[in-house]
Amino acid sequence: MPEVQYIHPDYFQVDELLSDEHILIRDSVRDWVNRRVKPIINEACQKHEFPLHLTKELGEIGAFGPYIPEKYGGAGLDQISYGLIMQELERGDSAIRSAASVQSSLVMYPIYKYGSEEQRRKYLPLLASGEKIGAFGLTEPNHGSDPGSMQTKFEDKGDHYLLNGAKMWITNSPIADVCVVWAKDEDKIVRGLLLEKGMQGFTAPETLNKWSLRASVTGELVFDNVKVPKENILPGVKGLKGPLSCLNSARYGIAWGVIGAACDCYDTALRYSLERKQFSRPIASFQLTQKKLSEMITEISKAQLLAWRLGTLRNNDKATAAQISMAKRNNVEIALKIARDSRQILGAMGITGDFPMMRHMMNLESVITYEGTHDIHLLITGMDITGINAFA
Ligand SMILES: Cc1cc2nc3c(=O)[nH]c(=O)nc-3n(C[C@H](O)[C@H](O)[C@H](O)COP(=O)(O)OP(=O)(O)OC[C@H]3O[C@@H](n4cnc5c(N)ncnc54)[C@H](O)[C@@H]3O)c2cc1C
């Protein structure tokens, strides 16, 4: 495997906005991605396999629960550090970032924020170390953008809850040891339940045949009269704000993560365009190639500044859900366009697995849909500025 030649684009000297600790964290994750992800990721995607052997290493580098306090096994870092870790992981592949996002923001975060002290101590250290894998079940076969209409429900049977229903498109579901499942109680109030692998009536079949996020495992969660112990309910939250607060955290991570995919594509295309000659000249000398590259670095620079500013707002608990929606939507859109344009710069070579563009491009088609679709995020901005909800 050739040495990774990546040079991180920093046109607006955003590095100067980072602390020494941020740079140390980012560089160590960058180095890990170069050594452990880059050499295997193309084959993992071709085989449609999640590189399970990396989960404990992800725990070791602090990618699981970066901002969860150290007493629960997390790294106790700030939001900029979390973002930088996501950026580096997604430069490797969106599947690796997705695994870290789900574990951190969709499983550890709700247990930390809404769980009992007993639940925190039982689950968080094992999730932080990667010994246990988590999944987050919100989406259902008939309810994606509209999770408030979910049909999965549970009844109080005295000494336990009885859970019935199904979730779909769940990252990690077939390999998860613990799942945060959102379901309605008898009063139709959304609650979070902790399901463990092996509970009777609980199955998690894999969803096969994906053209996107092929190095991530996706599946269903099916509940057929599952007896859930009463101590497995998250006591600290009622209603849709529970899952939505988790999604805010994950969407924030995506806003950073996709910058990594965009930078990987830009850096590859820039290097290739300087080496590849047509008509006896480097293709970088043609105006149309320069237009593509110039637009890419412009959009990357804007995305970097947006993500950094959002991180500082989140560090001070001031970021709104609408700001997070805007950043997620913008940064995924520019990353997808950069993947497409950079692929064109490589011509036919761009469609092969020797270069990362097609893989990033296909991954980003999921990223633009999950954690709230591109259009729903636009309508969230619309609602925020007009005060009128156009989607529900
Ligand atoms: C690879 C992958 C992994 C995923 N992982 C998870 C996970 O771990 N956990 C989880 O719970 N979910 C997960 N999801 C599900 C994801 O969050 C949903 O796919 C997403 O919320 C959209 O739901 P949907 O696919 O049902 O689309 P729909 O809601 O059916 O939307 C279809 C189209 O209609 C549009 N639309 C819908 N409503 C409106 C409206 N009111 N106004 C305008 N347009 C509208 C949408 O924008 C979209 O373009 C994952 C999805 C994928 C692809």
The ligand as an ORCA input file, in Angstrom:
! r2SCAN-3c Opt
* xyz 0 1
  C     -27.363      4.134      5.686
  C     -28.404      4.670      6.604
  C     -28.240      4.567      7.983
  C     -29.232      5.026      8.854
  N     -29.064      4.877     10.224
  C     -30.099      5.160     11.070
  C     -30.011      4.888     12.474
  O     -28.967      4.436     12.968
  N     -31.096      5.086     13.255
  C     -32.271      5.589     12.762
  O     -33.209      5.740     13.527
  N     -32.397      5.886     11.420
  C     -31.341      5.681     10.574
  N     -31.445      5.957      9.218
  C     -32.725      6.433      8.698
  C     -32.717      7.895      8.261
  O     -32.616      8.747      9.353
  C     -33.980      8.105      7.412
  O     -33.737      7.457      6.181
  C     -34.305      9.575      7.188
  O     -34.764     10.168      8.375
  C     -35.362      9.779      6.098
  O     -36.449      8.935      6.278
  P     -36.981      8.032      5.056
  O     -35.824      7.344      4.445
  O     -38.097      7.204      5.583
  O     -37.504      9.066      3.995
  P     -38.961      9.813      3.949
  O     -39.247     10.447      5.273
  O     -39.938      8.821      3.405
  O     -38.667     10.930      2.886
  C     -38.612     10.673      1.487
  C     -38.485     12.015      0.755
  O     -39.618     12.837      1.050
  C     -39.178     14.089      1.558
  N     -40.138     14.563      2.564
  C     -40.657     13.868      3.622
  N     -41.469     14.641      4.332
  C     -41.462     15.860      3.737
  C     -42.092     17.115      4.024
  N     -42.899     17.277      5.072
  N     -41.850     18.149      3.198
  C     -41.014     18.012      2.129
  N     -40.385     16.868      1.814
  C     -40.602     15.804      2.615
  C     -37.813     13.847      2.156
  O     -37.041     15.035      2.222
  C     -37.260     12.815      1.194
  O     -36.677     13.456      0.094
  C     -30.420      5.581      8.328
  C     -30.566      5.711      6.933
  C     -29.583      5.282      6.086
  C     -29.755      5.424      4.607
*
